Amino acid sequence: MNNGFGSIGSGLMARNEDEAVNDEASCFRGRFQVLESTSGEAVIGAAARVRSTGGQYLTTTTDAEGFTAWVEREASEALAFDLSEPTP
């Protein structure tokens, strides 16, 4: 299973979604999805920090589908994330 996923270690994989919020592409939003590498199951309730290259960051937990919260920003900046705690 690849579908844009990459290994992030410890038997986990992640991918990001990034999109323009409006037709003028003056606002963007992005988020990450975290799955277990072997089963493909969502990692639920993992604490994470999503950050943009512009310095914005959001502390969040993954939802029932393994997604972090959306991070909205005014420029098409790169996003990165870190899991804050070890997952069970």
N, CA, C and O atoms as CSV, one atom per row, in Angstrom:
chain,resi,resn,atom,element,x,y,z
A,1,MET,N,N,0.855,-1.190,0.000
A,1,MET,CA,C,0.000,0.000,0.000
A,1,MET,C,C,0.889,1.236,0.000
A,1,MET,O,O,1.640,1.457,0.950
A,2,ASN,N,N,0.812,2.045,-1.056
A,2,ASN,CA,C,1.569,3.290,-1.082
A,2,ASN,C,C,0.587,4.457,-1.062
A,2,ASN,O,O,0.498,5.149,-0.048
A,3,ASN,N,N,-0.133,4.695,-2.115
A,3,ASN,CA,C,-1.123,5.777,-2.193
A,3,ASN,C,C,-0.622,7.089,-1.610
A,3,ASN,O,O,-1.374,7.816,-0.962
A,4,GLY,N,N,0.652,7.389,-1.844
A,4,GLY,CA,C,1.218,8.632,-1.347
A,4,GLY,C,C,1.748,8.541,0.071
A,4,GLY,O,O,2.203,9.544,0.620
A,5,PHE,N,N,1.700,7.360,0.678
A,5,PHE,CA,C,2.179,7.180,2.038
A,5,PHE,C,C,3.680,6.935,2.042
A,5,PHE,O,O,4.224,6.328,1.120
A,6,GLY,N,N,4.336,7.408,3.077
A,6,GLY,CA,C,5.752,7.154,3.285
A,6,GLY,C,C,5.964,6.690,4.713
A,6,GLY,O,O,5.205,7.060,5.609
A,7,SER,N,N,6.980,5.890,4.927
A,7,SER,CA,C,7.292,5.378,6.258
A,7,SER,C,C,7.759,6.516,7.161
A,7,SER,O,O,8.538,7.376,6.748
A,8,ILE,N,N,7.269,6.507,8.398
A,8,ILE,CA,C,7.736,7.486,9.381
A,8,ILE,C,C,8.365,6.777,10.576
A,8,ILE,O,O,8.566,7.382,11.629
A,9,GLY,N,N,8.675,5.493,10.407
A,9,GLY,CA,C,9.331,4.722,11.456
A,9,GLY,C,C,8.351,4.087,12.415
A,9,GLY,O,O,7.156,4.384,12.386
A,10,SER,N,N,8.857,3.215,13.265
A,10,SER,CA,C,8.071,2.545,14.303
A,10,SER,C,C,6.827,1.851,13.767
A,10,SER,O,O,5.810,1.788,14.458
A,11,GLY,N,N,6.896,1.321,12.523
A,11,GLY,CA,C,5.758,0.604,11.958
A,11,GLY,C,C,4.608,1.489,11.531
A,11,GLY,O,O,3.478,1.022,11.388
A,12,LEU,N,N,4.893,2.776,11.323
A,12,LEU,CA,C,3.854,3.728,10.924
A,12,LEU,C,C,4.174,4.335,9.567
A,12,LEU,O,O,5.329,4.389,9.145
A,13,MET,N,N,3.122,4.790,8.896
A,13,MET,CA,C,3.290,5.517,7.638
A,13,MET,C,C,2.329,6.691,7.648
A,13,MET,O,O,1.332,6.690,8.369
A,14,ALA,N,N,2.647,7.706,6.827
A,14,ALA,CA,C,1.825,8.908,6.786
A,14,ALA,C,C,1.827,9.495,5.384
A,14,ALA,O,O,2.719,9.229,4.578
A,15,ARG,N,N,0.814,10.294,5.117
A,15,ARG,CA,C,0.732,11.066,3.883
A,15,ARG,C,C,0.091,12.393,4.230
A,15,ARG,O,O,-0.569,12.529,5.260
A,16,ASN,N,N,0.291,13.375,3.353
A,16,ASN,CA,C,-0.340,14.669,3.605
A,16,ASN,C,C,-1.355,14.993,2.532
A,16,ASN,O,O,-1.273,14.504,1.406
A,17,GLU,N,N,-2.311,15.824,2.899
A,17,GLU,CA,C,-3.283,16.410,1.976
A,17,GLU,C,C,-3.096,17.907,2.060
A,17,GLU,O,O,-2.949,18.460,3.151
A,18,ASP,N,N,-3.099,18.568,0.914
A,18,ASP,CA,C,-2.931,20.012,0.884
A,18,ASP,C,C,-3.805,20.554,-0.230
A,18,ASP,O,O,-3.811,20.006,-1.332
A,19,GLU,N,N,-4.543,21.623,0.040
A,19,GLU,CA,C,-5.467,22.147,-0.968
A,19,GLU,C,C,-5.712,23.634,-0.761
A,19,GLU,O,O,-5.562,24.167,0.338
A,20,ALA,N,N,-6.094,24.284,-1.853
A,20,ALA,CA,C,-6.512,25.683,-1.777
A,20,ALA,C,C,-7.918,25.711,-1.181
A,20,ALA,O,O,-8.752,24.864,-1.500
A,21,VAL,N,N,-8.171,26.682,-0.322
A,21,VAL,CA,C,-9.478,26.800,0.320
A,21,VAL,C,C,-10.444,27.589,-0.550
A,21,VAL,O,O,-11.654,27.369,-0.495
A,22,ASN,N,N,-9.908,28.522,-1.365
A,22,ASN,CA,C,-10.782,29.344,-2.197
A,22,ASN,C,C,-10.266,29.376,-3.642
A,22,ASN,O,O,-9.143,28.954,-3.917
A,23,ASP,N,N,-11.089,29.873,-4.546
A,23,ASP,CA,C,-10.742,29.902,-5.971
A,23,ASP,C,C,-9.547,30.807,-6.271
A,23,ASP,O,O,-8.833,30.585,-7.249
A,24,GLU,N,N,-9.329,31.808,-5.448
A,24,GLU,CA,C,-8.213,32.728,-5.667
A,24,GLU,C,C,-6.882,32.143,-5.187
A,24,GLU,O,O,-5.828,32.746,-5.393
A,25,ALA,N,N,-6.927,30.992,-4.559
A,25,ALA,CA,C,-5.733,30.345,-3.993
A,25,ALA,C,C,-4.983,31.310,-3.075
A,25,ALA,O,O,-3.754,31.378,-3.096
A,26,SER,N,N,-5.747,32.058,-2.267
A,26,SER,CA,C,-5.131,32.976,-1.315
A,26,SER,C,C,-5.136,32.398,0.098
A,26,SER,O,O,-4.614,33.016,1.026
A,27,CYS,N,N,-5.716,31.233,0.259
A,27,CYS,CA,C,-5.738,30.555,1.542
A,27,CYS,C,C,-5.621,29.056,1.281
A,27,CYS,O,O,-6.270,28.524,0.381
A,28,PHE,N,N,-4.810,28.394,2.056
A,28,PHE,CA,C,-4.547,26.969,1.868
A,28,PHE,C,C,-4.788,26.227,3.177
A,28,PHE,O,O,-4.755,26.825,4.252
A,29,ARG,N,N,-5.027,24.933,3.083
A,29,ARG,CA,C,-5.113,24.117,4.280
A,29,ARG,C,C,-4.468,22.767,4.011
A,29,ARG,O,O,-4.484,22.267,2.886
A,30,GLY,N,N,-3.905,22.190,5.053
A,30,GLY,CA,C,-3.240,20.905,4.928
A,30,GLY,C,C,-3.383,20.102,6.198
A,30,GLY,O,O,-3.609,20.653,7.276
A,31,ARG,N,N,-3.248,18.775,6.061
A,31,ARG,CA,C,-3.296,17.874,7.207
A,31,ARG,C,C,-2.563,16.585,6.859
A,31,ARG,O,O,-2.183,16.370,5.709
A,32,PHE,N,N,-2.368,15.737,7.851
A,32,PHE,CA,C,-1.683,14.460,7.669
A,32,PHE,C,C,-2.582,13.320,8.113
A,32,PHE,O,O,-3.453,13.493,8.966
A,33,GLN,N,N,-2.358,12.148,7.519
A,33,GLN,CA,C,-3.028,10.925,7.945
A,33,GLN,C,C,-1.956,9.926,8.349
A,33,GLN,O,O,-0.981,9.725,7.624
A,34,VAL,N,N,-2.137,9.300,9.505
A,34,VAL,CA,C,-1.172,8.342,10.042
A,34,VAL,C,C,-1.835,6.966,10.111
A,34,VAL,O,O,-2.917,6.813,10.677
A,35,LEU,N,N,-1.169,5.968,9.525
A,35,LEU,CA,C,-1.679,4.592,9.520
A,35,LEU,C,C,-0.600,3.639,9.998
A,35,LEU,O,O,0.588,3.953,9.935
A,36,GLU,N,N,-1.018,2.467,10.477
A,36,GLU,CA,C,-0.078,1.398,10.803
A,36,GLU,C,C,0.386,0.785,9.486
A,36,GLU,O,O,-0.429,0.508,8.606
A,37,SER,N,N,1.682,0.574,9.352
A,37,SER,CA,C,2.257,0.090,8.089
A,37,SER,C,C,1.781,-1.293,7.700
A,37,SER,O,O,1.498,-1.531,6.526
A,38,THR,N,N,1.683,-2.204,8.639
A,38,THR,CA,C,1.344,-3.581,8.294
A,38,THR,C,C,-0.141,-3.789,8.046
A,38,THR,O,O,-0.513,-4.485,7.100
A,39,SER,N,N,-0.989,-3.208,8.866
A,39,SER,CA,C,-2.438,-3.437,8.746
A,39,SER,C,C,-3.147,-2.376,7.908
A,39,SER,O,O,-4.228,-2.630,7.376
A,40,GLY,N,N,-2.551,-1.192,7.784
A,40,GLY,CA,C,-3.216,-0.088,7.090
A,40,GLY,C,C,-4.302,0.566,7.926
A,40,GLY,O,O,-5.060,1.396,7.424
A,41,GLU,N,N,-4.384,0.192,9.212
A,41,GLU,CA,C,-5.401,0.768,10.091
A,41,GLU,C,C,-4.984,2.154,10.566
A,41,GLU,O,O,-3.801,2.437,10.757
A,42,ALA,N,N,-5.997,3.018,10.752
A,42,ALA,CA,C,-5.754,4.376,11.231
A,42,ALA,C,C,-5.173,4.361,12.627
A,42,ALA,O,O,-5.565,3.546,13.463
A,43,VAL,N,N,-4.241,5.261,12.881
A,43,VAL,CA,C,-3.703,5.462,14.224
A,43,VAL,C,C,-4.576,6.539,14.869
A,43,VAL,O,O,-4.508,7.711,14.500
A,44,ILE,N,N,-5.385,6.128,15.826
A,44,ILE,CA,C,-6.384,6.999,16.443
A,44,ILE,C,C,-5.849,7.574,17.756
A,44,ILE,O,O,-5.257,6.855,18.561
A,45,GLY,N,N,-6.059,8.859,17.962
A,45,GLY,CA,C,-5.718,9.503,19.229
A,45,GLY,C,C,-4.248,9.759,19.465
A,45,GLY,O,O,-3.832,9.973,20.604
A,46,ALA,N,N,-3.448,9.742,18.404
A,46,ALA,CA,C,-2.023,10.031,18.555
A,46,ALA,C,C,-1.819,11.542,18.643
A,46,ALA,O,O,-2.331,12.292,17.812
A,47,ALA,N,N,-1.081,11.978,19.636
A,47,ALA,CA,C,-0.768,13.404,19.775
A,47,ALA,C,C,0.253,13.787,18.714
A,47,ALA,O,O,1.237,13.077,18.504
A,48,ALA,N,N,0.017,14.906,18.050
A,48,ALA,CA,C,0.904,15.349,16.972
A,48,ALA,C,C,0.988,16.865,16.959
A,48,ALA,O,O,0.112,17.563,17.471
A,49,ARG,N,N,2.075,17.359,16.356
A,49,ARG,CA,C,2.223,18.795,16.126
A,49,ARG,C,C,2.471,18.983,14.642
A,49,ARG,O,O,3.423,18.434,14.087
A,50,VAL,N,N,1.603,19.767,13.999
A,50,VAL,CA,C,1.744,20.086,12.575
A,50,VAL,C,C,2.299,21.500,12.500
A,50,VAL,O,O,1.831,22.396,13.203
A,51,ARG,N,N,3.307,21.702,11.637
A,51,ARG,CA,C,3.922,23.023,11.533
A,51,ARG,C,C,4.156,23.403,10.072
A,51,ARG,O,O,4.375,22.544,9.218
A,52,SER,N,N,4.106,24.695,9.807
A,52,SER,CA,C,4.362,25.209,8.459
A,52,SER,C,C,5.748,25.833,8.409
A,52,SER,O,O,6.334,26.156,9.442
A,53,THR,N,N,6.271,25.999,7.186
A,53,THR,CA,C,7.579,26.644,7.048
A,53,THR,C,C,7.518,28.104,7.470
A,53,THR,O,O,8.554,28.707,7.752
A,54,GLY,N,N,6.318,28.686,7.520
A,54,GLY,CA,C,6.149,30.063,7.966
A,54,GLY,C,C,6.119,30.220,9.476
A,54,GLY,O,O,5.994,31.337,9.978
A,55,GLY,N,N,6.232,29.112,10.211
A,55,GLY,CA,C,6.299,29.190,11.660
A,55,GLY,C,C,5.000,28.913,12.386
A,55,GLY,O,O,4.984,28.892,13.617
A,56,GLN,N,N,3.912,28.699,11.666
A,56,GLN,CA,C,2.646,28.387,12.308
A,56,GLN,C,C,2.672,26.927,12.758
A,56,GLN,O,O,3.214,26.073,12.057
A,57,TYR,N,N,2.094,26.637,13.918
A,57,TYR,CA,C,1.979,25.247,14.332
A,57,TYR,C,C,0.682,25.015,15.080
A,57,TYR,O,O,0.088,25.937,15.638
A,58,LEU,N,N,0.259,23.761,15.078
A,58,LEU,CA,C,-0.978,23.352,15.706
A,58,LEU,C,C,-0.728,22.042,16.427
A,58,LEU,O,O,-0.202,21.098,15.836
A,59,THR,N,N,-1.098,21.974,17.697
A,59,THR,CA,C,-1.029,20.729,18.447
A,59,THR,C,C,-2.395,20.075,18.346
A,59,THR,O,O,-3.411,20.723,18.595
A,60,THR,N,N,-2.433,18.797,17.984
A,60,THR,CA,C,-3.677,18.107,17.686
A,60,THR,C,C,-3.555,16.630,18.030
A,60,THR,O,O,-2.483,16.172,18.427
A,61,THR,N,N,-4.628,15.892,17.882
A,61,THR,CA,C,-4.591,14.432,17.964
A,61,THR,C,C,-5.261,13.882,16.713
A,61,THR,O,O,-6.123,14.533,16.123
A,62,THR,N,N,-4.860,12.681,16.314
A,62,THR,CA,C,-5.441,12.080,15.124
A,62,THR,C,C,-6.865,11.596,15.424
A,62,THR,O,O,-7.167,11.137,16.526
A,63,ASP,N,N,-7.727,11.715,14.410
A,63,ASP,CA,C,-9.137,11.353,14.570
A,63,ASP,C,C,-9.373,9.872,14.250
A,63,ASP,O,O,-8.418,9.102,14.146
A,64,ALA,N,N,-10.622,9.477,14.096
A,64,ALA,CA,C,-10.993,8.078,13.863
A,64,ALA,C,C,-10.467,7.524,12.543
A,64,ALA,O,O,-10.411,6.309,12.356
A,65,GLU,N,N,-10.079,8.416,11.623
A,65,GLU,CA,C,-9.503,7.982,10.349
A,65,GLU,C,C,-7.991,8.212,10.307
A,65,GLU,O,O,-7.360,8.033,9.265
A,66,GLY,N,N,-7.416,8.607,11.439
A,66,GLY,CA,C,-5.980,8.835,11.528
A,66,GLY,C,C,-5.519,10.200,11.056
A,66,GLY,O,O,-4.316,10.422,10.916
A,67,PHE,N,N,-6.453,11.135,10.802
A,67,PHE,CA,C,-6.099,12.470,10.314
A,67,PHE,C,C,-5.839,13.434,11.455
A,67,PHE,O,O,-6.504,13.384,12.490
A,68,THR,N,N,-4.853,14.324,11.256
A,68,THR,CA,C,-4.663,15.459,12.146
A,68,THR,C,C,-5.700,16.511,11.767
A,68,THR,O,O,-6.375,16.387,10.746
A,69,ALA,N,N,-5.820,17.541,12.591
A,69,ALA,CA,C,-6.677,18.674,12.244
A,69,ALA,C,C,-6.073,19.412,11.052
A,69,ALA,O,O,-4.875,19.300,10.790
A,70,TRP,N,N,-6.900,20.164,10.334
A,70,TRP,CA,C,-6.424,20.988,9.221
A,70,TRP,C,C,-5.640,22.168,9.765
A,70,TRP,O,O,-5.994,22.722,10.806
A,71,VAL,N,N,-4.579,22.561,9.071
A,71,VAL,CA,C,-3.831,23.784,9.364
A,71,VAL,C,C,-4.089,24.722,8.194
A,71,VAL,O,O,-3.725,24.422,7.057
A,72,GLU,N,N,-4.725,25.869,8.479
A,72,GLU,CA,C,-4.989,26.850,7.426
A,72,GLU,C,C,-3.909,27.912,7.452
A,72,GLU,O,O,-3.446,28.329,8.514
A,73,ARG,N,N,-3.514,28.346,6.254
A,73,ARG,CA,C,-2.478,29.366,6.141
A,73,ARG,C,C,-2.707,30.201,4.887
A,73,ARG,O,O,-3.420,29.781,3.976
A,74,GLU,N,N,-2.100,31.383,4.843
A,74,GLU,CA,C,-2.326,32.337,3.759
A,74,GLU,C,C,-1.369,32.167,2.597
A,74,GLU,O,O,-1.480,32.901,1.615
A,75,ALA,N,N,-0.441,31.239,2.663
A,75,ALA,CA,C,0.507,31.002,1.580
A,75,ALA,C,C,0.657,29.499,1.392
A,75,ALA,O,O,0.383,28.715,2.302
A,76,SER,N,N,1.090,29.113,0.214
A,76,SER,CA,C,1.306,27.703,-0.073
A,76,SER,C,C,2.649,27.277,0.506
A,76,SER,O,O,3.628,27.111,-0.221
A,77,GLU,N,N,2.680,27.103,1.819
A,77,GLU,CA,C,3.900,26.729,2.528
A,77,GLU,C,C,3.939,25.218,2.728
A,77,GLU,O,O,2.902,24.555,2.763
A,78,ALA,N,N,5.137,24.694,2.856
A,78,ALA,CA,C,5.295,23.274,3.159
A,78,ALA,C,C,4.864,23.018,4.601
A,78,ALA,O,O,5.022,23.874,5.473
A,79,LEU,N,N,4.319,21.828,4.835
A,79,LEU,CA,C,3.933,21.403,6.173
A,79,LEU,C,C,4.762,20.189,6.582
A,79,LEU,O,O,5.180,19.391,5.744
A,80,ALA,N,N,4.987,20.071,7.864
A,80,ALA,CA,C,5.654,18.900,8.442
A,80,ALA,C,C,4.922,18.575,9.734
A,80,ALA,O,O,4.173,19.400,10.258
A,81,PHE,N,N,5.143,17.357,10.249
A,81,PHE,CA,C,4.522,17.034,11.529
A,81,PHE,C,C,5.413,16.097,12.321
A,81,PHE,O,O,6.285,15.419,11.778
A,82,ASP,N,N,5.164,16.083,13.626
A,82,ASP,CA,C,5.858,15.206,14.554
A,82,ASP,C,C,4.807,14.566,15.439
A,82,ASP,O,O,3.874,15.236,15.881
A,83,LEU,N,N,4.950,13.287,15.699
A,83,LEU,CA,C,4.129,12.659,16.729
A,83,LEU,C,C,4.721,13.055,18.058
A,83,LEU,O,O,5.928,12.926,18.265
A,84,SER,N,N,3.880,13.541,18.972
A,84,SER,CA,C,4.361,14.063,20.247
A,84,SER,C,C,4.584,12.988,21.290
A,84,SER,O,O,5.401,13.158,22.195
A,85,GLU,N,N,3.864,11.883,21.173
A,85,GLU,CA,C,3.977,10.811,22.151
A,85,GLU,C,C,4.080,9.493,21.401
A,85,GLU,O,O,3.604,9.387,20.271
A,86,PRO,N,N,4.688,8.498,22.005
A,86,PRO,CA,C,4.681,7.188,21.359
A,86,PRO,C,C,3.245,6.678,21.233
A,86,PRO,O,O,2.437,6.859,22.144
A,87,THR,N,N,2.936,6.052,20.121
A,87,THR,CA,C,1.606,5.489,19.924
A,87,THR,C,C,1.555,4.102,20.544
A,87,THR,O,O,2.581,3.426,20.615
A,88,PRO,N,N,0.379,3.659,20.996
A,88,PRO,CA,C,0.269,2.345,21.634
A,88,PRO,C,C,0.556,1.218,20.665
A,88,PRO,O,O,0.505,0.048,21.046
